[in-house]
Amino acid sequence: MSLKYKSKVFLLVLSLFTNISLFSYDLTFKAEPMGVAPFLSAGDQKWDKLGVGALVSGGMDFWGSFNAGPSFGYFMVLKDNNGELLPDESKYVSVIPFGIQLNAFFYPFARIELALGGATGFAIGKNASDSHFAPWYRGFADLGFRLNPHWTAGLSASYFAYQNDTWFGEPGIGAVTAGISLKYHLETERKNSGAGVVECTSDIPESLFPLFYTMYKDNPFGTIYIKNNESAEIRNVTVSFRAEGYTASELKCGSISNIRKRKTKEIPFTADFSKNILRFTENGKIPGEIVVSYNLLGEQKTSVSSVIIPVYNRNQVRWSDPQSLAAYISATAPEVLELSKVLVGIARTKLRSGVNRNLQFAMYLFEGMRIAGIKCSSDFETPYNRFHVDDTLIDYIQYPYQTIFYNGGDCDDVGILTLALLESVGISGAFIPVDDDFIVLFDTKIASDKAERFFDGDSRILDLEGSIWIPLSMRSLQEGFINSWHNAAKDVNALLEAGEEVTLVSLEEAWQIYPSNGFSSTENVSTNIDEKRLVAASEVDMARYVAVEFGSKIEAAKNKIKNNGENADDYNQLGMLYVRAGRYKDATEVYTKSANLGNVTAMNNLGNIASLNKNYLEAKKWYERALQKDPKNESARKNLERVLGELE
């Protein structure tokens, strides 16, 4: 290989090494003029009280806290020797040190730099024609004020020792130094365009679910990484996120007290999304900006980085937590309120005072959906039976307005609409997702200790924390309210008897974690209800309810009268059963028999039935008759006053 070729290779390698080194570290250059007080020197006093000196050092920064590099300088110390000098001696001794230095530095405040370090090496001492080669070392401390990211001016102090022949022991010159320092900081890293500011990147493990848009304000959906590309550490860092058109406000994601140069820190990624995120009917992306405000050596600065937020469509969700379905259920959505207003309006004209109010409203709401043509049918693309048991799959679930608009949906879709309708009229709901059905429950508000007044046994009801709840099978929607109720009760009892785990989700509790997003549509989803069909279907339900829950009790009361003969109390008991069953005509007949036998309670009850039917004269007659029989009867007296007020 020729010498010329070798030279080229050497220059190429040297160039690469220089570039790698030069653009990988920060360099620091420091000059320190100082005064030297050599009173710590060994032996008799041989030096004057004060000398002068200067050091120049350079180095590379490591890990943002350490600096190492060469150091050299010049010291001039005046001799004393009690005023006596030999003919070949000079008045002063010159010391020229060279070696290496290492120091640690940190920034307690934005513009203040503290450094502690040491230096060592060999020095040449000269006095006239004499010279001495010996080791030296120095320990020092600097206090600097940062004028800007590149220049620092300050004060320095140190202990300096120029030895005789050993590293330690009695120094030829042992001195305390004090002076000023001027430091220049040179950044050598290659920077991409736009560098010199704070750079933000993000990690979003999965697309966002618009369904939960209100939750992302307090629950992080990713991580933001903030890298300091400035020429010094940054302080009072505040990070916020905004996305024009998709956020309600520029939300502060977090803050960091300081980030050292070229270091990266992370904070949770949160956002205050608006309802506009629910526009996504297909998977999409939201363009946004991460805004970083910070202080650089007293100057307030802002850096903005673009970010893309991936989102699923508004109907998608995972079944990792069944409570999350609560976010779909809005009791105030216009479409839900419109439908429930029509159905409950019809129900109010047919209410029976002896029958539980919530039970009657639930009948009309349930039958109203069926009469309106809403059907429960499997979604072939995302079937409930498979998707709700696999939390790795992303299910497609309809909002209530969509189930009304499409006249149906899967079990969970119909269940969500049913729960929304119940909640819209003040009936608390819950649900149980089972293998092949979605069971909705509603609270009757009947206390557990009074359940026997309305139900024959406990096989068709659930006692939840002292209140009676009724289950409904969504799969049985087309079979009517009573069949849906009984089928659901049968399935739940079978699961409990088999020791299977039953997941019961209370909407009231679920909304605390997954608040309803209140999504509705401007589309026309009005539904025509055939009032006659609805009333007829509900009356059939009521007749079946009475037959199942009161039939055996009524027959038992009848048989008691038949076997024991006419008895006022027995007639009154039978009348109470008729009232609870809503059979007022039959109740009036047996109450009259009891009243004719002198039962004051029966007289009062006859007045109540007449008053309920707004036959106030008939009611007045029975209340007065009760008071004639029992003048101290407080109930009859109050009822009479009320009826007289109505007559006036």
C-alpha positions in Angstrom: 0.0 0.0 0.0 1.4 3.4 -1.0 2.2 6.1 1.6 -0.2 8.4 -0.2 -3.0 5.9 0.1 -2.2 5.2 3.7 -2.4 8.9 4.4 -5.8 9.2 2.9 -7.1 6.2 5.0 -5.6 7.8 8.1 -7.3 11.2 7.3 -10.6 9.5 6.7 -10.6 7.5 10.0 -9.4 10.7 11.8 -12.3 12.6 10.2 -14.9 10.1 11.2 -13.5 9.9 14.8 -13.5 13.7 15.0 -17.1 14.0 13.8 -18.3 11.2 16.1 -16.6 12.8 19.1 -17.4 16.4 18.1 -21.0 15.8 17.6 -21.6 13.6 20.5 -20.6 15.8 23.5 -20.8 19.3 24.8 -17.5 21.1 25.3 -16.6 23.6 28.0 -13.7 26.1 28.1 -12.9 28.0 31.3 -10.4 30.7 32.1 -9.6 31.6 35.8 -7.3 34.5 36.7 -6.7 34.4 40.5 -4.7 35.6 43.4 -2.5 33.1 45.2 -1.8 33.1 49.0 1.0 30.5 49.6 0.9 30.5 53.4 0.3 26.7 53.5 3.7 26.0 52.1 6.1 23.7 54.0 9.1 25.0 56.0 10.0 28.5 57.1 8.3 31.4 55.5 10.0 31.6 52.1 7.2 33.2 50.0 5.7 36.6 50.0 2.1 36.9 51.1 0.5 37.1 47.7 1.2 35.8 44.2 -0.9 35.6 41.0 -1.9 32.9 38.6 -4.2 31.8 35.9 -5.6 28.5 34.7 -7.2 27.5 31.5 -9.2 24.3 31.3 -11.4 22.5 28.8 -13.5 19.4 28.9 -16.4 17.3 27.8 -19.7 17.0 29.6 -21.0 13.6 30.6 -24.5 12.7 31.8 -25.3 16.4 32.3 -23.5 16.5 35.6 -19.8 15.8 35.1 -17.0 17.4 33.1 -13.5 16.1 32.4 -10.6 17.4 30.3 -7.2 19.0 30.2 -6.0 21.8 32.4 -2.9 24.0 32.3 -1.8 27.5 33.5 0.8 29.8 34.9 1.6 30.8 38.6 4.0 33.5 39.8 4.9 33.4 43.5 7.2 36.0 44.9 10.1 34.8 47.1 10.8 36.2 50.5 13.8 34.3 52.2 13.9 37.1 54.8 14.9 39.6 52.1 18.0 37.7 51.1 18.5 36.4 47.6 21.5 34.6 46.1 23.2 36.1 43.1 21.7 33.6 40.7 18.2 33.7 42.1 15.2 35.5 40.7 12.7 37.4 42.9 9.9 35.0 41.9 9.3 31.4 41.0 7.2 30.5 38.0 5.1 27.4 38.0 3.6 26.0 34.8 1.1 23.2 35.6 -0.5 20.9 33.1 -2.7 17.9 33.7 -6.4 16.8 33.8 -9.4 18.1 35.7 -12.7 16.5 36.7 -15.7 18.3 38.2 -19.3 17.8 39.0 -21.8 20.6 38.4 -25.4 21.2 39.2 -27.9 24.0 39.0 -29.8 24.8 42.3 -31.5 27.7 40.5 -32.1 28.6 36.9 -29.1 30.9 36.5 -26.9 29.6 39.3 -24.2 27.0 38.6 -22.2 25.2 41.4 -19.2 23.1 40.6 -16.9 21.0 42.8 -13.8 19.3 41.4 -10.2 18.5 41.3 -7.2 18.6 39.0 -3.8 16.9 39.0 -0.7 16.5 36.8 2.9 17.6 36.6 4.3 21.1 36.7 7.6 22.8 35.8 8.9 25.2 38.5 11.5 27.8 37.3 13.6 30.3 39.2 16.1 32.0 37.0 18.1 29.2 35.4 17.0 26.5 37.9 14.0 24.3 37.1 12.1 21.6 39.0 9.7 19.0 37.7 7.2 17.8 40.3 3.5 16.7 40.7 0.7 19.1 41.5 -2.9 18.9 42.5 -5.8 21.2 43.2 -9.3 21.0 44.7 -11.7 23.8 43.7 -15.2 25.1 44.0 -17.0 27.5 41.5 -20.1 29.6 41.9 -21.3 30.9 38.6 -24.0 33.1 37.2 -25.3 32.0 33.8 -25.5 35.0 31.5 -27.0 32.8 28.8 -26.9 29.2 27.8 -23.3 29.6 26.5 -21.6 32.0 28.9 -21.2 31.7 32.7 -19.3 34.2 34.9 -18.5 33.6 38.5 -16.1 33.2 41.4 -13.7 30.4 42.1 -11.7 29.3 45.1 -9.3 26.4 45.5 -6.4 24.8 47.4 -3.4 24.4 45.1 -0.3 22.3 46.0 3.0 22.1 44.0 4.9 19.3 45.5 8.7 18.8 45.9 9.3 15.1 45.1 6.1 13.3 46.3 2.4 13.5 45.6 1.6 14.2 49.2 3.5 15.6 52.2 5.1 18.9 52.6 4.4 21.0 49.5 6.9 23.4 48.0 4.0 25.7 47.4 0.8 25.2 49.3 -1.7 28.0 48.6 -5.3 29.1 48.8 -6.5 30.8 45.6 -9.4 33.0 44.9 -10.4 34.6 41.7 -13.0 35.0 38.9 -14.0 32.5 36.2 -15.4 32.8 32.8 -16.8 29.7 31.2 -17.9 29.2 27.6 -20.2 26.2 26.8 -20.2 24.8 23.2 -22.9 22.5 22.0 -21.4 20.0 19.5 -24.3 17.6 18.8 -25.7 17.6 15.3 -29.3 18.8 15.3 -32.1 18.2 12.9 -34.0 21.1 11.6 -36.3 22.5 14.3 -33.9 21.3 17.0 -33.0 23.7 19.8 -36.6 23.5 21.1 -38.5 21.0 23.2 -39.5 17.9 21.2 -42.6 15.9 22.1 -43.5 12.4 21.1 -46.3 10.1 22.3 -47.1 6.5 22.8 -50.8 5.6 22.5 -51.1 1.8 22.8 -54.6 1.6 21.4 -57.1 3.7 19.5 -59.4 5.7 21.7 -63.1 4.8 22.2 -65.3 7.8 21.5 -67.8 6.1 23.9 -65.6 7.1 26.8 -64.6 10.6 25.6 -65.5 12.1 29.0 -63.3 9.7 30.9 -60.0 10.6 29.1 -59.9 13.9 31.1 -58.9 11.9 34.2 -57.8 8.6 32.8 -54.6 8.6 30.7 -54.8 6.9 27.3 -51.1 7.1 26.6 -47.8 8.6 27.5 -46.1 11.9 26.4 -42.3 12.0 26.1 -40.7 15.4 26.5 -37.1 15.7 25.2 -35.1 18.8 26.0 -33.2 19.9 22.9 -32.5 23.3 24.4 -29.0 24.5 25.2 -29.6 24.3 28.9 -31.9 22.6 31.4 -35.5 23.8 31.3 -37.7 24.5 34.3 -41.3 24.8 35.3 -42.4 22.7 32.4 -46.1 22.5 31.7 -47.6 20.2 29.1 -51.1 20.5 27.7 -53.0 19.1 24.7 -55.4 20.6 22.3 -57.2 19.4 19.1 -59.2 22.1 17.3 -62.7 20.9 16.8 -62.4 17.9 19.1 -61.4 19.3 22.5 -63.5 21.4 24.8 -60.4 23.0 26.3 -56.6 22.9 26.2 -56.1 20.5 29.1 -53.0 20.5 31.3 -51.7 17.0 31.2 -49.0 17.5 33.8 -46.0 19.5 34.9 -42.3 18.8 35.5 -40.0 20.9 37.7 -37.0 20.6 35.4 -35.6 18.6 32.5 -31.8 18.5 32.0 -30.4 19.1 28.6 -30.9 16.3 26.1 -32.8 14.3 28.7 -36.3 12.9 28.3 -39.1 12.7 30.8 -42.6 11.4 30.5 -46.1 12.3 31.7 -49.5 10.7 31.3 -51.5 11.7 28.1 -54.9 13.1 29.0 -57.4 15.2 27.0 -60.6 17.1 27.4 -62.5 15.8 24.4 -65.8 17.3 23.3 -68.8 15.6 21.9 -67.5 16.1 18.4 -65.4 13.0 18.8 -68.7 11.1 18.5 -68.8 12.1 14.8 -66.6 9.2 14.0 -68.9 6.6 12.4 -65.7 4.7 11.2 -62.2 4.4 12.6 -60.3 7.6 12.2 -57.6 10.0 13.4 -57.6 13.3 15.3 -54.9 15.8 14.5 -53.8 17.6 17.7 -51.0 19.6 19.3 -48.9 19.1 22.5 -48.1 22.5 23.9 -45.1 22.7 26.2 -44.5 25.9 28.2 -41.2 26.2 30.0 -38.6 28.6 31.4 -35.1 28.7 29.9 -32.7 30.8 32.1 -35.4 33.2 33.0 -37.0 33.4 29.6 -40.5 32.0 29.1 -40.8 29.9 26.0 -43.4 27.7 24.3 -42.9 24.7 22.0 -45.7 23.0 20.0 -45.5 19.5 18.6 -48.1 17.8 16.3 -49.6 14.5 17.2 -52.2 12.2 15.7 -54.7 10.5 18.0 -56.2 7.2 16.5 -59.9 6.6 17.4 -62.3 3.8 16.9 -65.9 4.5 15.7 -68.4 5.7 18.2 -70.2 2.4 18.6 -67.2 0.2 19.4 -66.3 -1.2 22.8 -64.6 -4.2 24.4 -66.3 -6.3 27.0 -63.3 -6.2 29.4 -65.6 -4.5 31.9 -69.4 -5.0 31.4 -70.0 -1.8 33.4 -68.7 0.2 30.4 -72.1 -0.3 28.7 -73.4 2.3 31.1 -71.8 4.9 28.9 -74.3 4.0 26.1 -77.3 4.6 28.3 -78.7 8.1 28.4 -82.0 8.8 30.2 -82.1 12.3 28.8 -81.5 11.6 25.1 -84.4 13.3 23.2 -85.3 10.1 21.3 -85.6 8.2 24.6 -87.6 10.9 26.3 -90.0 11.2 23.3 -90.8 7.5 23.3 -91.1 7.1 27.1 -93.3 10.2 27.3 -95.8 8.6 24.8 -95.8 5.2 26.5 -96.0 6.4 30.1 -98.6 8.9 29.1 -100.8 6.1 28.0 -100.0 4.1 31.1 -101.0 6.9 33.5 -104.6 6.7 32.2 -104.8 3.0 33.1 -102.9 2.9 36.4 -104.4 0.7 39.1 -103.8 2.1 42.6 -103.3 -1.3 44.3 -100.6 -2.4 41.8 -97.0 -1.3 42.1 -96.5 1.8 40.0 -93.0 0.9 38.7 -94.3 -2.5 37.6 -97.1 -1.0 35.6 -94.8 1.6 33.9 -92.3 -1.2 33.1 -95.2 -3.2 31.5 -96.1 -0.4 29.2 -92.6 0.5 28.3 -91.7 -3.1 27.4 -95.0 -3.8 25.5 -94.6 -0.4 23.8 -91.2 -1.4 22.3 -92.8 -4.6 21.0 -95.9 -2.9 19.6 -93.6 -0.3 17.9 -91.9 -3.2 16.0 -88.6 -3.3 17.8 -87.2 -6.8 17.6 -84.3 -8.6 19.3 -82.2 -10.4 16.6 -78.6 -11.5 16.5 -76.0 -9.3 14.8 -74.2 -11.6 12.3 -71.1 -9.5 12.2 -70.6 -9.0 16.0 -73.0 -11.6 17.6 -73.6 -11.0 21.3 -73.3 -14.7 22.2 -69.6 -14.7 21.1 -68.4 -11.1 21.5 -69.5 -10.4 25.1 -67.5 -13.4 26.4 -64.3 -12.5 24.6 -62.7 -9.2 25.8 -60.1 -9.3 23.0 -62.8 -8.7 20.4 -64.2 -5.2 19.7 -68.0 -5.3 19.7 -70.4 -3.0 17.9 -73.2 -1.8 20.2 -76.0 0.6 19.3 -77.0 3.7 21.1 -80.7 3.8 22.1 -81.7 6.1 19.2 -80.2 3.6 16.7 -82.2 0.7 18.1 -85.3 2.8 17.8 -84.3 3.9 14.3 -83.4 0.4 13.1 -86.4 -1.2 14.9 -84.2 -3.6 16.8 -80.8 -5.0 17.5 -78.9 -7.6 19.4 -79.8 -8.6 23.0 -77.5 -6.0 24.4 -78.8 -3.2 22.1 -82.4 -3.9 23.1 -81.4 -4.1 26.7 -79.6 -0.7 26.6 -82.8 0.9 25.1 -84.9 -0.8 27.8 -82.7 0.5 30.5 -82.7 4.0 29.0 -86.5 4.1 28.9 -86.8 2.9 32.5 -84.3 5.4 33.8 -86.1 8.2 31.8 -89.2 7.8 34.0 -87.2 7.4 37.3 -87.0 3.6 37.5 -83.6 2.4 38.6 -82.1 -0.3 36.4 -79.4 -3.0 36.3 -78.4 -5.8 34.0 -76.9 -9.2 33.9 -75.1 -10.4 30.8 -75.5 -14.2 30.5 -74.3 -16.6 27.8 -77.2 -16.3 25.4 -79.3 -13.5 26.8 -79.1 -10.0 28.2 -81.2 -9.6 31.3 -82.5 -6.2 32.4 -83.6 -5.7 36.0 -85.7 -2.8 37.4 -86.3 -1.7 41.0 -90.0 -1.9 42.1 -89.2 0.1 45.2 -91.1 -2.6 47.2 -89.4 -3.2 50.5 -88.3 -6.8 51.0 -90.5 -7.2 54.1 -93.6 -6.3 52.1 -92.9 -8.5 49.1 -95.6 -11.0 50.1 -98.3 -8.4 49.5 -97.5 -8.3 45.8 -95.9 -11.6 44.9 -96.6 -15.2 45.5 -93.3 -16.5 46.8 -89.8 -15.3 45.9 -89.0 -17.5 42.9 -89.7 -14.7 40.3 -88.1 -11.8 42.1 -84.7 -10.7 43.3 -84.1 -9.2 46.7 -81.2 -6.6 46.3 -80.3 -4.7 49.4 -83.7 -4.7 50.9 -85.6 -3.8 47.7 -87.5 -6.1 45.2 -86.2 -6.1 41.6 -87.8 -7.8 38.6 -85.7 -9.4 35.8 -86.6 -9.2 32.1 -85.2 -11.3 29.3 -84.4 -9.4 26.1 -84.3 -12.5 24.1 -88.0 -13.0 25.0 -89.1 -9.5 23.9 -91.6 -10.8 21.3 -93.2 -13.1 23.9 -94.5 -10.2 26.0 -93.7 -8.8 29.5 -94.8 -11.7 31.7 -93.0 -14.4 29.6 -89.9 -12.2 29.5 -90.1 -11.8 33.3 -90.6 -15.5 34.1 -88.0 -16.7 31.6 -85.4 -14.3 33.0 -86.2 -15.3 36.6 -85.9 -19.0 35.6 -82.4 -18.4 34.0 -81.1 -16.4 36.9 -82.3 -19.0 39.5 -80.7 -21.8 37.4 -77.4 -19.9 37.4 -77.5 -19.3 41.2 -78.5 -22.9 42.0 -75.6 -24.2 39.8 -73.2 -21.9 41.7 -72.3 -20.0 38.5 -70.8 -16.6 38.7 -73.5 -13.9 38.0 -72.3 -10.5 37.0 -74.9 -7.9 38.1 -74.2 -4.4 37.0 -76.1 -1.5 38.7 -76.4 1.5 36.5 -76.2 3.9 39.4 -72.8 2.4 40.3 -71.5 1.9 36.8 -72.2 5.6 35.9 -69.8 6.6 38.6 -67.0 5.0 36.6 -68.4 5.2 33.0 -70.6 8.3 32.8 -73.2 8.4 30.1 -72.0 10.4 27.1 -75.5 11.5 26.3 -75.2 10.9 22.6 -78.3 11.3 20.4 -79.0 12.1 16.8 -80.7 14.8 14.8 -82.3 12.0 12.7 -86.1 11.5 12.8 -86.6 8.5 14.9 -90.2 9.1 16.0 -92.2 5.9 16.5 -95.9 5.5 16.0 -97.6 3.6 18.8 -101.0 1.9 18.4 -102.6 2.9 21.7 -105.4 0.3 21.6 -102.9 -2.6 21.0 -100.6 -1.3 23.7 -103.4 -1.1 26.3 -104.8 -4.5 25.3 -101.3 -6.1 25.6 -100.7 -4.5 29.0 -104.1 -5.5 30.3 -103.3 -9.1 29.3 -100.0 -8.8 31.2 -101.9 -7.4 34.2 -104.4 -10.2 34.2 -101.6 -12.8 34.0 -99.7 -11.0 36.8 -102.9 -11.1 39.0 -103.6 -14.7 38.2 -100.0 -15.8 39.0 -99.2 -13.7 42.1 -102.7 -13.4 43.7 -104.7 -16.3 42.3 -103.8 -18.8 44.9 -104.1 -16.3 47.7 -107.6 -15.2 46.6 -108.8 -18.8 46.3 -107.4 -19.5 49.8 -109.3 -16.5 51.2 -112.5 -17.6 49.4 -112.2 -21.2 50.8 -111.7 -19.8 54.3 -115.0 -17.9 54.1 -116.7 -21.0 52.5 -115.5 -23.3 55.3 -115.9 -20.9 58.3 -119.0 -19.0 57.2 -119.4 -15.3 56.8 -116.9 -13.2 58.8 -116.3 -9.5 58.6 -112.5 -9.8 58.9 -112.3 -12.6 56.4 -114.3 -10.5 53.9 -112.1 -7.6 54.5 -109.0 -9.7 53.9 -110.4 -10.9 50.6 -111.2 -7.3 49.7 -107.6 -6.3 50.3 -106.3 -9.0 48.0 -108.7 -7.8 45.3 -107.5 -4.2 45.6 -103.8 -5.3 45.4 -104.8 -7.2 42.3 -106.5 -4.2 40.8 -109.9 -5.9 40.9 -111.9 -3.0 42.4 -115.4 -4.3 41.4 -114.8 -7.6 43.2 -113.2 -5.7 46.1 -116.3 -3.4 46.4 -118.6 -6.5 46.6 -116.8 -8.2 49.4 -116.0 -4.9 51.3 -119.8 -4.2 51.2 -120.5 -7.6 52.8 -117.8 -6.9 55.5 -119.2 -3.4 56.1 -122.8 -4.7 56.5 -121.4 -6.9 59.2 -120.1 -3.8 61.0 -116.4 -3.7 59.9 -115.2 -0.1 60.1 -112.1 -0.8 58.1 -114.2 -2.1 55.2 -116.4 1.0 55.3 -113.2 3.2 55.1 -111.9 1.1 52.2 -115.2 1.4 50.3 -114.9 5.2 50.7 -111.3 5.0 49.4 -112.4 3.0 46.3 -115.2 5.5 45.6 -112.8 8.4 46.1 -110.3 6.8 43.7 -113.1 6.7 41.1 -113.9 10.3 41.9 -117.4 9.3 43.2 -117.1 11.8 46.1 -120.7 11.6 47.3 -120.5 7.8 47.6 -117.2 8.2 49.4 -118.7 10.8 51.8 -121.5 8.3 52.6 -119.0 5.5 53.6 -116.7 7.8 55.6 -119.7 9.2 57.6 -121.0 5.7 58.2 -117.5 4.7 59.5 -117.5 7.7 61.9 -121.0 6.9 63.2 -119.7 3.4 64.0 -116.4 4.6 65.4 -116.3 8.4 66.1 -112.6 8.3 67.1 -111.5 6.7 63.8 -108.8 9.2 62.7 -108.4 7.7 59.2 -112.1 8.1 58.3 -112.1 11.7 59.7 -109.2 12.8 57.6 -110.6 11.1 54.5 -114.0 12.8 55.0 -112.3 16.2 55.3 -110.5 15.6 52.0 -113.7 14.5 50.2 -115.6 17.5 51.5 -112.9 19.7 50.1 -113.2 18.0 46.7 -117.0 18.5 46.8 -116.6 22.2 47.6 
